[in-house]
Amino acid sequence: MAIDYNQNYLVEEILALKADDLKDPDVFERLSNTIMGDPQYESEFSDNLRVKNHLEKLSLELKRDQNNFGLYDKCLALINHLIFLRLPISSKEELMEIARTKMARAISSGVDFVERLQMYFDFHVISREDFYSLSRELLKNIKNNQEEIGRQKISVDGGEIRPTLANWLIDYDNFSDINKPRRTELDRASFINSSANVRSLSVENKKILLKVLEIYDLFKYPANQEGGLIKTVTPQHVLPTTLGALSGLGSVNKVQAQPVKIYSNEEIYRLYQGDPAEQQQIDDRLEQIKSTTQNNSAKIIDQLYLLVSKRSVDARLEGTDVLASLQLLATNNKLVDILKEDHRFYDLFDQYLASQSQTEEANHFHFSPASPAYLQRFLAWVLMDKMKLSEHNAARFGLKLANILKRNGNSNYTNIAYFDMGAGEFRWKR
């Protein structure tokens, strides 16, 4: 049977590839299209990690043969894409390496670098001192970045120099008032629109440079980011007094934070997977429901309603049905609008909000029932209030559903839960 090279590889097919397979242009093109070409193609965190590790192994084999250097470079591009777009920054060293050598390339690849920084800060920063120390180190690495933005030399301090990221920052500081307590979006726009050096840049390079300036100002003036790019710079387990200091809301006494264990990607993934036996039960029940309902979403929704409309759900007898039904609806892309399109669930959740004396939130819900915030609240209510799951297990399963939704093109729902490095558990995003 002929291979359809327009079809994406499955993860297991990629993991079965050998270095020699990549020398076939059709195979490499199909691999490249799978990883980079289709914006709808999204693997889970664990799959991306496994693919990245496998490609790194293959790239080392290609590097040993000088005849494969071109292919080696192409393979590195795929690995960088996975690192930049599909995996979190896992260590301080990796963060500084990106700031020093890959920041412009990451931004040009479509990476929301501020969001990636936010994720790192959420997991790793535990005190005010950590925040300012990390900000200073990031600033130092950014100011030493030798990536070039544009091709023409720029005029700085009377000389013609390379258009490196570091030199662009010198030009920006010369143009703007470096002694201002805080530089704003207007200052950055003024530089981009008025600097003689910037005029030679393409529109795309101007966008990259503007994003670089935003990040530069963020860490040059870390105490003055009022509602700035990083709105919450510490994980949610830190004391509120520390959060106030880091948000520029006032000074506090030094907080003696407990050391936080830094979990590896593999450890986080194992926690994310949960008990394999329990997951197998969910998968088996999912297939049974799929078969008995002929995967009819309306019937699955009816069955789910009968379960969650009860006063409580017996986690042992009915919990697996609830989890399997939610997972099926997410897969069928019917979970997102369940509160908006099914009046039974709308009324049920509305009654719950009213019972909690949350009148204002109920009013917001009436206007925007399909909001990611209310899907999160709905899932937390079903999984924790009804099924009595712990927040860790509820948020962990919620994150699995979010990853399924993301693969279906619903990227707005990916931030409903996160891994709390301090607690070593998954938490709902507040």
C-alpha positions as CSV (number, residue, x, y, z in Angstrom):
1,M,0.0,0.0,0.0
2,A,1.4,3.4,-1.0
3,I,2.3,5.9,1.7
4,D,0.4,9.2,1.7
5,Y,3.1,11.7,2.4
6,N,0.6,14.4,2.9
7,Q,-0.7,12.6,6.0
8,N,0.8,13.5,9.4
9,Y,2.9,10.9,11.2
10,L,1.6,9.4,14.3
11,V,3.8,9.8,17.4
12,E,4.7,6.1,17.5
13,E,5.7,6.2,13.8
14,I,8.1,9.1,14.5
15,L,9.6,7.2,17.4
16,A,10.2,4.3,15.1
17,L,12.3,6.4,12.6
18,K,16.0,5.8,12.3
19,A,18.7,8.3,11.3
20,D,19.0,6.7,7.8
21,D,15.2,7.1,7.3
22,L,15.6,10.9,7.5
23,K,17.9,10.9,4.5
24,D,14.8,10.1,2.4
25,P,13.5,13.5,1.3
26,D,9.9,12.4,1.3
27,V,10.2,11.0,4.8
28,F,11.8,14.2,6.1
29,E,9.3,16.4,4.4
30,R,6.4,14.4,5.9
31,L,8.1,14.6,9.4
32,S,8.6,18.4,8.9
33,N,5.0,18.9,7.9
34,T,3.8,16.9,10.9
35,I,5.8,19.0,13.4
36,M,5.8,22.4,11.8
37,G,3.4,22.6,8.9
38,D,0.0,22.1,10.3
39,P,-1.1,24.5,13.1
40,Q,-3.9,22.2,14.1
41,Y,-1.5,19.4,14.8
42,E,-0.9,19.4,18.6
43,S,0.5,16.5,20.6
44,E,0.3,16.3,24.3
45,F,3.1,17.5,26.5
46,S,4.5,13.9,26.9
47,D,4.4,13.1,23.2
48,N,6.3,16.3,22.3
49,L,8.9,15.5,24.9
50,R,9.4,11.9,23.6
51,V,9.6,13.2,20.0
52,K,12.1,15.9,20.9
53,N,14.3,13.4,22.8
54,H,14.2,10.9,19.9
55,L,15.1,13.6,17.3
56,E,18.0,14.7,19.5
57,K,19.3,11.1,19.4
58,L,18.9,10.9,15.6
59,S,20.6,14.3,15.1
60,L,23.7,13.2,17.0
61,E,23.9,10.2,14.7
62,L,23.6,12.5,11.7
63,K,26.3,14.9,13.1
64,R,28.9,12.2,13.1
65,D,28.8,12.1,9.3
66,Q,30.1,15.3,7.7
67,N,28.0,14.5,4.6
68,N,24.8,15.0,6.7
69,F,25.5,18.4,8.1
70,G,22.7,20.0,6.0
71,L,20.2,17.4,7.2
72,Y,21.6,17.8,10.8
73,D,20.8,21.5,10.6
74,K,17.2,20.8,9.4
75,C,16.8,18.3,12.2
76,L,17.9,20.9,14.7
77,A,15.3,23.3,13.3
78,L,12.6,20.7,14.1
79,I,14.0,20.2,17.6
80,N,14.1,24.0,18.2
81,H,10.5,24.3,17.1
82,L,9.5,21.7,19.6
83,I,11.5,23.4,22.4
84,F,10.1,26.9,21.6
85,L,6.5,26.1,20.8
86,R,5.6,22.8,22.5
87,L,7.6,22.4,25.7
88,P,7.9,24.6,28.8
89,I,11.2,26.1,29.8
90,S,12.4,23.6,32.4
91,S,15.6,25.1,33.9
92,K,17.3,28.4,34.6
93,E,20.2,27.5,32.3
94,E,17.8,26.9,29.4
95,L,16.0,30.2,30.1
96,M,19.3,32.1,30.1
97,E,20.5,30.3,27.0
98,I,17.3,31.4,25.1
99,A,17.7,35.0,26.4
100,R,21.3,35.1,25.3
101,T,21.3,33.3,22.0
102,K,17.8,32.4,20.8
103,M,15.3,35.0,21.8
104,A,14.8,36.7,18.4
105,R,14.6,33.3,16.8
106,A,12.0,32.2,19.3
107,I,9.9,35.3,18.7
108,S,10.2,34.9,14.9
109,S,9.0,31.3,15.3
110,G,5.7,32.6,16.7
111,V,6.5,32.0,20.3
112,D,4.7,34.1,22.9
113,F,7.9,34.6,24.8
114,V,6.3,36.5,27.6
115,E,3.8,33.7,28.2
116,R,6.8,31.2,28.3
117,L,8.5,33.5,30.9
118,Q,5.3,33.6,32.9
119,M,5.1,29.8,33.0
120,Y,8.7,29.7,34.2
121,F,8.1,32.3,36.9
122,D,4.9,30.5,38.0
123,F,6.9,27.3,38.6
124,H,10.3,28.6,39.9
125,V,10.1,32.0,41.6
126,I,9.3,31.7,45.3
127,S,10.4,35.0,46.8
128,R,10.9,38.7,46.1
129,E,14.6,38.2,46.1
130,D,14.3,35.4,43.6
131,F,12.3,37.6,41.3
132,Y,14.8,40.5,41.3
133,S,17.8,38.3,41.1
134,L,16.4,36.4,38.1
135,S,15.3,39.7,36.5
136,R,18.9,41.1,36.7
137,E,20.4,37.9,35.3
138,L,17.9,37.8,32.4
139,L,18.6,41.5,31.6
140,K,22.3,40.8,31.5
141,N,21.9,37.9,29.1
142,I,19.4,39.8,26.9
143,K,21.9,42.7,26.7
144,N,24.6,40.3,25.5
145,N,22.5,38.6,22.8
146,Q,24.3,38.6,19.4
147,E,21.5,37.6,17.2
148,E,21.0,39.9,14.3
149,I,17.7,41.7,13.5
150,G,18.0,42.9,10.0
151,R,21.0,42.9,7.6
152,Q,22.2,46.5,7.4
153,K,24.6,47.9,9.9
154,I,23.2,50.5,12.3
155,S,24.6,53.8,13.3
156,V,25.2,54.0,17.1
157,D,27.4,56.6,18.9
158,G,28.9,57.8,15.6
159,G,30.0,54.3,14.4
160,E,28.5,51.7,12.1
161,I,28.0,48.4,13.9
162,R,26.3,45.1,13.4
163,P,22.5,45.0,13.9
164,T,22.7,42.6,16.9
165,L,20.0,42.5,19.5
166,A,22.5,43.9,22.0
167,N,23.3,46.8,19.7
168,W,19.6,47.6,19.1
169,L,19.1,47.9,22.8
170,I,22.0,50.4,23.0
171,D,20.4,52.4,20.2
172,Y,17.0,52.2,22.0
173,D,18.5,53.4,25.3
174,N,20.2,56.3,23.4
175,F,16.9,57.2,21.8
176,S,14.7,57.0,24.9
177,D,15.1,58.6,28.3
178,I,16.9,55.8,30.2
179,N,16.4,57.7,33.5
180,K,12.6,57.6,33.3
181,P,11.0,55.6,36.1
182,R,9.2,53.5,33.6
183,R,9.1,53.2,29.8
184,T,5.7,52.7,28.2
185,E,4.3,51.3,25.0
186,L,4.4,54.8,23.6
187,D,8.2,55.1,24.1
188,R,8.7,51.8,22.2
189,A,6.4,52.8,19.4
190,S,8.1,56.2,19.1
191,F,11.5,54.4,18.7
192,I,10.1,52.0,16.1
193,N,8.4,54.7,14.1
194,S,11.1,57.5,14.4
195,S,14.5,55.9,14.6
196,A,16.5,56.2,11.4
197,N,18.1,52.8,12.0
198,V,14.7,51.1,12.3
199,R,13.5,52.4,8.9
200,S,15.6,49.8,7.1
201,L,13.9,46.9,8.8
202,S,11.2,44.8,7.2
203,V,7.7,44.9,8.8
204,E,8.4,41.4,10.3
205,N,11.7,42.4,11.8
206,K,10.1,45.6,13.3
207,K,7.6,43.3,15.0
208,I,10.4,41.1,16.4
209,L,12.3,44.2,17.6
210,L,9.2,45.7,19.3
211,K,8.6,42.4,21.2
212,V,12.3,42.4,22.2
213,L,12.0,46.0,23.6
214,E,8.8,45.0,25.6
215,I,10.7,42.2,27.3
216,Y,13.8,44.4,27.8
217,D,11.7,47.1,29.5
218,L,9.9,44.4,31.6
219,F,13.2,43.4,33.2
220,K,14.9,46.8,33.2
221,Y,12.0,48.2,35.3
222,P,10.7,45.1,37.2
223,A,9.2,47.0,40.1
224,N,7.2,49.4,37.9
225,Q,5.2,47.0,35.8
226,E,1.7,48.2,36.8
227,G,-0.5,45.6,35.2
228,G,2.5,44.9,32.9
229,L,3.5,42.0,30.8
230,I,4.0,39.6,33.7
231,K,1.0,40.3,35.9
232,T,1.7,37.6,38.5
233,V,5.3,36.8,38.8
234,T,5.2,34.2,41.5
235,P,3.4,30.8,41.9
236,Q,0.1,30.8,43.7
237,H,1.5,29.0,46.7
238,V,3.6,32.0,47.8
239,L,2.3,34.1,50.6
240,P,0.1,37.0,49.5
241,T,2.5,39.6,51.0
242,T,5.2,38.4,48.6
243,L,2.8,38.7,45.7
244,G,2.1,42.3,46.7
245,A,5.8,43.2,46.6
246,L,6.4,41.5,43.3
247,S,3.5,43.3,41.7
248,G,4.9,46.7,42.7
249,L,2.1,47.2,45.2
250,G,4.4,48.0,48.2
251,S,7.3,46.8,50.3
252,V,7.1,43.9,52.7
253,N,9.4,42.2,55.1
254,K,11.5,39.3,53.7
255,V,9.5,36.1,53.5
256,Q,11.2,33.0,54.6
257,A,9.9,30.6,51.9
258,Q,10.5,26.9,52.1
259,P,12.7,25.4,49.4
260,V,10.7,24.2,46.5
261,K,11.5,20.9,44.8
262,I,12.1,21.4,41.1
263,Y,10.3,18.6,39.2
264,S,11.7,17.3,36.0
265,N,9.5,17.1,32.9
266,E,9.4,13.4,33.3
267,E,8.2,13.6,36.9
268,I,5.5,16.1,36.0
269,Y,4.3,13.8,33.2
270,R,4.1,10.8,35.5
271,L,1.9,12.8,37.9
272,Y,-0.1,14.1,35.0
273,Q,-0.8,10.5,33.8
274,G,-2.0,9.4,37.2
275,D,-2.7,5.8,38.2
276,P,-2.4,3.6,35.0
277,A,-5.0,1.2,36.3
278,E,-7.6,3.9,36.9
279,Q,-6.9,5.4,33.4
280,Q,-7.3,2.0,31.9
281,Q,-10.8,1.7,33.5
282,I,-11.7,5.1,32.1
283,D,-10.5,4.1,28.6
284,D,-12.4,0.8,28.8
285,R,-15.6,2.5,29.9
286,L,-15.1,5.2,27.2
287,E,-15.1,2.5,24.5
288,Q,-18.2,0.9,26.0
289,I,-20.1,4.2,26.1
290,K,-18.9,5.0,22.6
291,S,-20.3,1.7,21.4
292,T,-23.7,1.8,23.2
293,T,-24.4,5.3,22.1
294,Q,-22.8,4.9,18.7
295,N,-20.7,7.9,19.7
296,N,-23.8,10.1,19.5
297,S,-22.9,13.2,21.5
298,A,-26.6,14.0,22.3
299,K,-27.0,10.6,23.9
300,I,-23.7,11.0,25.8
301,I,-24.8,14.4,27.1
302,D,-28.1,12.9,28.2
303,Q,-26.3,10.2,30.2
304,L,-23.9,12.7,31.7
305,Y,-26.8,14.9,32.8
306,L,-28.5,12.0,34.6
307,L,-25.3,11.5,36.6
308,V,-24.4,15.0,37.5
309,S,-28.0,16.1,38.3
310,K,-27.9,13.8,41.3
311,R,-27.2,15.2,44.7
312,S,-23.8,13.4,44.6
313,V,-22.0,11.0,42.4
314,D,-20.7,7.8,43.8
315,A,-17.0,8.0,42.6
316,R,-16.6,4.2,42.8
317,L,-19.7,3.2,40.9
318,E,-20.5,6.2,38.6
319,G,-17.3,8.3,38.6
320,T,-15.7,6.4,35.8
321,D,-18.8,7.0,33.6
322,V,-18.6,10.8,34.3
323,L,-14.9,10.9,33.5
324,A,-15.3,8.8,30.3
325,S,-18.3,10.9,29.2
326,L,-16.4,14.2,29.7
327,Q,-13.4,12.8,27.8
328,L,-15.7,11.6,24.9
329,L,-17.4,15.0,24.6
330,A,-14.1,16.8,24.6
331,T,-12.9,14.5,21.8
332,N,-16.1,15.1,19.9
333,N,-15.6,18.9,20.4
334,K,-19.0,19.1,22.2
335,L,-17.7,20.0,25.7
336,V,-16.9,23.6,25.0
337,D,-20.5,24.7,24.4
338,I,-22.3,22.4,26.8
339,L,-23.3,25.2,29.2
340,K,-24.3,27.4,26.3
341,E,-26.3,25.0,24.2
342,D,-27.9,22.6,26.7
343,H,-30.4,24.4,28.9
344,R,-30.3,21.6,31.5
345,F,-26.6,22.0,32.2
346,Y,-27.0,25.8,32.0
347,D,-29.8,25.8,34.6
348,L,-28.0,23.2,36.8
349,F,-24.8,25.3,37.0
350,D,-26.8,28.6,37.4
351,Q,-28.5,27.1,40.4
352,Y,-25.2,26.0,41.8
353,L,-23.8,29.6,41.5
354,A,-26.9,31.0,43.1
355,S,-26.6,28.5,46.0
356,Q,-23.1,29.9,46.6
357,S,-24.5,33.4,46.9
358,Q,-22.4,34.4,43.8
359,T,-24.9,36.7,42.3
360,E,-22.4,38.9,40.3
361,E,-20.6,35.8,38.9
362,A,-24.0,34.3,38.0
363,N,-24.8,37.5,36.0
364,H,-21.5,37.3,34.2
365,F,-22.2,33.6,33.4
366,H,-25.6,34.6,31.9
367,F,-23.8,36.8,29.4
368,S,-20.9,34.4,28.6
369,P,-21.7,30.8,29.4
370,A,-19.1,29.4,27.0
371,S,-16.3,31.3,28.6
372,P,-13.2,29.2,29.5
373,A,-13.6,30.5,33.1
374,Y,-17.0,28.9,33.5
375,L,-16.1,25.7,31.8
376,Q,-13.3,25.4,34.4
377,R,-15.8,26.2,37.2
378,F,-18.2,23.7,35.9
379,L,-15.6,21.0,35.7
380,A,-14.3,21.8,39.2
381,W,-17.9,21.6,40.5
382,V,-18.6,18.2,38.9
383,L,-15.3,16.7,39.7
384,M,-14.8,18.1,43.2
385,D,-18.3,19.0,44.6
386,K,-20.1,16.1,43.0
387,M,-17.5,13.3,42.8
388,K,-15.4,14.5,45.8
389,L,-12.1,14.2,43.9
390,S,-9.1,16.1,45.4
391,E,-8.1,19.3,43.6
392,H,-5.0,17.6,42.4
393,N,-6.9,14.8,40.6
394,A,-9.7,17.1,39.4
395,A,-7.3,19.7,37.9
396,R,-5.1,16.9,36.5
397,F,-8.1,15.5,34.6
398,G,-9.2,19.0,33.7
399,L,-5.8,19.6,32.1
400,K,-6.2,16.4,30.1
401,L,-9.5,17.6,28.8
402,A,-8.0,21.0,28.0
403,N,-5.2,19.2,25.9
404,I,-7.9,17.4,24.0
405,L,-9.7,20.6,23.3
406,K,-6.5,22.2,22.2
407,R,-5.9,19.5,19.6
408,N,-9.4,20.3,18.3
409,G,-8.4,23.9,17.8
410,N,-9.8,25.3,21.1
411,S,-6.6,26.9,22.4
412,N,-8.5,29.4,24.7
413,Y,-9.1,26.5,27.1
414,T,-5.5,25.5,27.7
415,N,-4.9,27.6,30.8
416,I,-7.6,26.2,33.1
417,A,-5.1,24.3,35.3
418,Y,-1.4,24.2,36.0
419,F,1.3,22.2,38.0
420,D,2.1,23.8,41.3
421,M,5.8,23.2,41.8
422,G,5.7,24.0,45.5
423,A,2.9,21.6,46.3
424,G,3.9,19.0,43.8
425,E,0.3,18.8,42.6
426,F,-2.0,20.1,39.9
427,R,-4.2,23.1,40.7
428,W,-7.0,25.0,39.0
429,K,-5.9,28.4,37.6
430,R,-7.5,31.1,39.8
